[in-house]
Amino acid sequence: MLEQIEIKKVASFNDTGIQINGLKKVNFIYGANGCGKTTISNYLHNNSEDKFENCTTKWKNTQELKTLVYNKEFRERNFGKGKIGGVFTLGEATTEQIATINEKVEELKIIKADGVKKRETLNTQIQKKETLENNFKETSWTKIYKKYKTVFKEAFTGSLQKESFKNKLLLEFSNNTKKLETFDELTEKAKTIFGKVPQSIAPINAITFDKIIEIESDPIWKKIIVGKADVDIAKLIQKLNLNDWVNQGRNYIQQDYTCPFCQQKTITDDFKKQLEDYFDETYLSDLNTIKTLKEQYNSLMNNFVNELNNIETNQKSIPETKLNTDRFSAYLKTLISHNTVNGEYLNNKTKEPSRSIELVSVKEQLALISELITNTNEEIIKHNKIVANFKSEKISLTQSIWKYIIEESRTDVVKFNADNNGFQTGNTVLQGQLTAKLKEFSDLDIVIKNLSKNVTSIQPTINEINRLLKSYGFLSFKIEPSLEEGFYQIQREDGTIAEATLSEGEITFITFLYYLQLAKGGSLVENVTDERILVIDDPISSLDSNVLFVVGTLIKDIIKSIKSGLGNIRQIILLTHNVYFHKEVSFIDGRTKFCRETNFWILRKNDKFTNIQSFIMENPIKSSYELLWQELKSENVKSSITVQNIMRRIIENYFKLLGKYGDDDLIQKFITKEEQEICSSLISWINDGSHSINDDLFVELQERTIENYKKVFKDIFILTNHEGHFNMMMGISEPPQSEEGAISAVQHN
């Protein structure tokens, strides 16, 4: 059964088009001529035409049924060729044969219903499986991809969409056997491997500082260096602690006997001899040791500091350096500070050998720097190994990253796989059951077709059409078998072919009878029992009121069968412009207002484009007269031509009953020439009943506003003393007068 029809970008349907939603078993669509009804019926007849490429249909349970369309094109396809295709029915079958076929058909319905239920269950499970996959996809994208896209995006190459990322995660979960590494290890490798192709890095020269430590720990620095104690002058020098002062003063008396302080000739050779004996070779040797060690220490430390400064500068210029330059700089800064302090200590020891000093140890700082360089060189070796095997290392790192990710996602993946496998197993079983049910349906359908083939013919259709023709007064022609097997022809009583001489009404009626027989049977034997839907587009355009009633009765019989589930017609869509026919065929029983299996729509054409209004279960057609007023009140009617025609038809219907107003008398009641012309165009129908529009007048008035027409239209009722009727029909509160009430009652009846 059809659930939805969408028509757009064809004929009077614009790019937005219309959607007919909520189709039921029985559907009525009312619309004036030219508003798009035939476009809809033509689409449902053949939706493969190029012009309908933007139109769509939605079927219940995706089960598309055979669609039989009656419209103008149906008549043109089936009449006018001298012969009519035969319709096969079960009319010649015995009671037992029909019972057997009906029994099989009912059995087929049960199989189909069971199949539909299984398909619905399968579709539900498939939807649940899709929901599970979508949820897992979103979760993986949010919890994993977004979390690691900054540091590991290169590893996600080829999986940068939600679906591909989900699939890659599941694949890696099943196949990845890499050793698990830490996040820090992976990010450090990623710095080297991801991004631009890395370059080799030269190792940092190792440093040796044993000699510095040896000098630093020499006992000379703590030794108090003084002269010999057994010299006479020694007691005084040592008592006054003047070793360093006296030693420095010796330089001033080497070639002179004058005391540098009192400037008297007090310096004797014996005094000089005592000073020389006091400051003996041991003393001088210690002084020389201090001097030598100081020079060595300063030289080694200066070289170290310069070398370390060069390392710092060089490594900071390398973007991919493996050295922790911040830590290195801190160590170096501390080392330089220690060296500065030691330099002062050494200078003091040189000036005052008798002073004991203890140098600040640089061993710890040098050890830290040496260790940092050693560790850095190890990382450089790893880096250079990666550079030498860049492609394989990149693949390896990518696998390691996915290993880290799947371990982090293990709980979610395990649960998803368990749920997904459950759905997959269940769906496989359901699909197998559905396939078996489809085969069972196909096998039984073949049996039914074979049974039908033996008892079907076109003669029962001939008999039924002729019976209906005779019943409704069409006595001058009938349907007879054609000389060509499987076809009909229309003959007069004298045997002559009557098709070319039939009236429009006769052709329309016999065409519709043929269509109804086709709806009950099939153009092929195999199609007799197929389920189908009917689309009927204006079947009574050329019929009189008696035949209108007959056609309505025949259609209502079909509607009853559809609602009760009898026969093989599952749905009907009726399109018409005739409000009387609409009321006749949609009438239920006078007591029931709504039917849950019936829906109503109205098609309208405004500003050259078609739109649709749904009324659900409420029949919008009360009577043609009421409908005209309803259309006039509607804000959707914007075409001035449409408004003029509606006003003319209202005036024709209402004032023809009164029959006492002359055109000139009424026209002269208007003062302006413009209003007189509008009045003339509106009341012209009262006398001639013509539905045509005076072309000259139309050209002259086509620029008139809708407001002018509505004003004159209202004034016609006011000037004829029928304002009360106007107010009542327009929904303006005012008690109707007796004459108007009587006229209104006549109209409604």
VENNOR-V559374 format. One line per field, one symbol per residue. phi: phi as a letter, one per 30 degrees, with the letter a starting at -180 (. if undefined). psi: psi as a letter, one per 30 degrees, with the letter a starting at -180 (. if undefined). A space follows every 50 residues. Layout:
phi: ???
psi: ???
This chain:
phi: .dcabbbahahdcdddibbccidcdbbcbcadeicjddeddddddbddde dcdccbbbcdhhcdcdccccaedddddcbjcibbddcdbcdcddeddddd dddddddddddddddddddddddddddddddedddddddddddceddcdd cbeddceibcceddddddddddddcdcdddcdddddddddedddjdddcd bddcddcbbdddddddcddedcddcbdddcceddddddddhcedddddde dcbdcbcdddccicdcdcddddddddddcddddddddddedddddddddd dddddddddddedddddcececdddddedddddddddddddddddddddd dbdddcbbdddcddddddddddddddddddddedddddbedddddddedd ddddddddceddddddddddddddddddddddddddddddddddddeddd ddddbcacdededdddddeddciccdaacbddddeibcbcbdddjddced cddedddddddddddddddccadbedcecddaccbcchdbdccddddedd ddddddddddddddidicccabbccaccdddedddcdcaicddbbdcbbb bbcbcbhibdbbbcchccddccaddddddddddddddcdddddedddddd deddddddhbcdddeddddcddddddddedddcddeccidcccddddddd cdcdddddddddeddedddcibdddeddddicdaedddddddddddddd
psi: kkfkkkklhkbgkaeealkjlhkaekkkjkklkgggeeeeeeefejgfke fgfgkllkkkggjklkjkkjaeeeeeeflggflkklkklgfglleeeeee eeeeeeeeeeeeeeeeeeeeeeeeeeeeeeeeeeeeeeeeeefdeeegfe fgeefgkfhgleeeeeeeeeeeeffkglkklleeeeeeeeeeelblklll kklkklkkgeeeeeeegkffffkjjlakfgkefeeeeeefhgeeeeeeff ffgeglgkkfefglifkleeeeeeeeeeiaeeeeeeeeeeeeeeeeeeee eeeeeeeeeeeeeeeffjegkfkieeeeeeeeeeeeeeeeeeeeeeeeee eiffkkljkkkgeeeeeeeeeeeeeeeeeeeeefeeefheeeeeeeeeee eeeeefeegeeeeeeeeeeeeeeeeeeeeeeeeeeeeeeeeeeeeeeeee eeefgllfeeeeeeeeeeeeeggjffllklklfkkglllkklfgflkfef gkleeeeeeeeeeeeeeeffblfleffegkkllkjjjifgfglleeeeee eeeeeeeeeeeeefgkagkflkjkklfjeeeeeeffkdgfekelkfgklk lkkljkhfkklkkkgcfkjfjeleeeeeeeeefkffjfkeeeeeeeeeee eeeeffeehgkleeeeeffkeleeeeeeeefegffeefgkglkjeeeeee gffkleeeeeeeeeeeeefghheeeeeeffgkjkkkleeeeeeeeeef.
